[in-house]
């Protein structure tokens, strides 16, 4: 057996001449873009809902669901290049897997909204801080559990 035959198979990233960490960095960047798109949608929706008198928890729930649905479709298409079709089962699996980071996001942003005066910039700041808290947890879960390759 030659030296070449005894080696472990190389990953597609290594065979293509790229280090896996570069692929991961690209995924983090695209995941961040999706998170920013979702953040803008979430904060805009929450601002509107609070301005018409919806309670904080109702507004945060609707805003968070809109943001999570946005990241579901964005990340399938641009971040992880998922090949299977979107489905209600896949979406609900995504929501369940993202629940830890989303719960942290919800708790932090809702607490900040509850304590603040809810002027527009405080709404956006509260949602931004909540999103930042949940970002790394959700990226790790999405990359490791939901969108594995191979």
C-alpha positions, 0 to 999 in steps of 0.5 A: 500500500502506498503512502497516498492510499493509506491517507484518510480521504480529504474534504471537498474543501481541501481537494479544491485547494481551500482551507475549511476555515475559509468556507466557514468564514464565508458562511458566517459572513452570509449568515450575518447578512441574513441576520441583518435582513431579518433584524431590519424586518423584525425591528420595523415590524415591532416598531409598527406593532408597538405604535398601534398599541400591541403589547411588547410580547405580542409584537416581539413574537410576531417580529421574531417569527417574521425574522426567523422565517426570513433567515430560514429562506435566506440561509437555505439559499445563500448561506448553506446551499441546501439542495432539498426543497423547502417544506413545512417540516423543514421550516418547523425543524429549523424553528426548533433548532433555532429556539435556544438562540431565539429564546435568548434574543426574545428574552433580552430584547423584550426585557430591554423594551420593557425597561425602556421608553420604546422610542424608535431608536430604543426599539431598534437597539433592543432588538439589535442587542437581542439578535447579537446575543442569539446570533452565534448560538443559532449559527453554530446550531444551523451549521452543525445540525441543520445544514451539514454537507455529506 
